[in-house]
Amino acid sequence: VPVVESGGGLVQAGGSLRLSCAASGRTFRDYTIGWFRQPPGKAREIVAAVSASGDSTYYADSVKGRVTIARDSAKNTVSLLMNSLKPEDTAVYYCASTLDYTGTYYYTRERDYNYWGQGTQVTVSS
């Protein structure tokens, strides 16, 4: 399902931001969702992922303990709550989706995702 991100912005180090990923025209119900980011001059990398059921989640080591990914079925969104932000978290953040009827799996590779949002900029100042 096509997705759209929102919630990026400028924040001071130590602050928090909540990014939101919304489905465009369809339900998220059967889709695994991943959040990726691309820091300036670097390759895109996985940040977090959640299975379609919401029961399984993945966090990159660089954000573990500071980031929470969560599904909100009522709002048909997936959020990424980021706390204790660091300047190295500065990046364009992308939401991606891929169909998974099992509801069980999350995916960490870009090639496993079929739909990508346009990205939202997160800038953390020191």
Salt bridges, closest charged atoms under 4 A:
ASP30 OD2 - ARG29 NE 3.83
GLU45 OE2 - ARG37 NE 2.72
ASP61 OD1 - LYS64 NZ 3.11
ASP89 OD1 - ARG37 NH1 2.90
ASP89 OD2 - ARG66 NH1 2.76
GLU110 OE1 - ARG44 NH2 3.01
ASP112 OD2 - ARG109 NE 2.97
